Amino acid sequence: MIVRHFEDILPSSRAVHADNWSSFRLLTRDDGMGFSLHETWIHPGTQTHIWYKHHFEAVYCIEGEGEIELVDGEGRGNGDPIPLKPGVMYALDAHDRHLLRAHTRLRLICVFNPALRGDETHGPDGAYAPADNHDAEEPR
């Protein structure tokens, strides 16, 4: 059994920070579960371009308000923004390019497949690097 307390993650290498967000990696690839689990804070007043072309992600909002908008390869919106507030879940099941906007601080619970190592930040195209298949563990 794996048990962790959020307060132990805050000062550790499992807390990863970028200009627009902070992510607290509760479970990572090394835990051998086949997915990773994060609590992510999106900083208020920010917009982040994201494209998980190598991962699937499911997100559940537990605090704050914002929106997600699907975009094309040029970063232009191709649909109406979807409001985010507590209780909203979205799943990026088609490697969707998107903009994530936080009106207030968003607290999001995120699940990634394949699991992240835990130290990733977004590259210039908004993606995380592909999982290294040589190091990836099969789910237990």
C-alpha positions, -999 to 999 in steps of 0.1 A, spaced: 0 0 0 12 35 -8 2 63 16 14 99 13 3 131 29 1 163 8 21 183 34 50 159 29 49 165 -9 50 203 -7 87 206 2 98 177 -19 109 170 -55 73 158 -61 63 195 -61 70 209 -96 65 246 -104 62 266 -136 52 301 -144 15 293 -147 11 263 -124 23 242 -95 18 204 -96 21 180 -67 28 145 -80 10 122 -56 17 90 -76 44 88 -104 56 61 -128 80 48 -101 50 38 -80 42 12 -106 4 18 -108 3 24 -146 -10 60 -142 1 91 -123 -20 112 -100 -15 149 -93 -30 179 -76 -23 208 -98 -29 245 -90 -33 268 -120 -24 304 -110 -51 330 -113 -51 352 -144 -30 328 -165 -34 311 -197 -15 279 -206 -12 262 -240 -12 225 -235 -10 196 -259 -5 161 -244 3 144 -276 20 115 -258 -4 112 -228 -41 110 -220 -53 131 -191 -85 133 -170 -90 163 -148 -115 170 -120 -119 205 -107 -122 208 -69 -117 246 -65 -118 278 -85 -131 291 -118 -116 291 -153 -122 276 -187 -107 252 -212 -108 258 -250 -98 234 -277 -75 250 -303 -60 241 -336 -23 237 -345 -20 275 -348 -34 280 -313 -67 294 -326 -99 284 -308 -121 259 -326 -150 259 -302 -167 276 -274 -147 277 -241 -160 253 -215 -164 268 -181 -146 251 -152 -158 251 -116 -159 226 -88 -175 194 -98 -165 196 -135 -145 168 -151 -129 167 -185 -109 140 -202 -85 147 -231 -92 115 -249 -80 126 -284 -46 143 -275 -65 176 -277 -46 208 -280 -61 233 -256 -58 265 -237 -64 264 -200 -74 297 -184 -77 304 -147 -99 332 -136 -92 323 -100 -68 298 -86 -79 264 -100 -72 233 -80 -74 203 -102 -70 165 -96 -53 151 -127 -46 115 -138 -21 107 -166 -17 76 -187 10 66 -193 22 77 -159 46 106 -157 80 103 -141 71 133 -119 96 160 -130 81 169 -163 72 205 -174 56 215 -207 79 218 -237 76 246 -263 47 229 -280 28 224 -247 35 187 -244 53 165 -220 80 143 -234 69 108 -244 72 81 -217 104 62 -219 92 27 -227 124 11 -214 119 25 -179 81 23 -177 67 -3 -154 37 -24 -161 8 -19 -137 9 -41 -107 
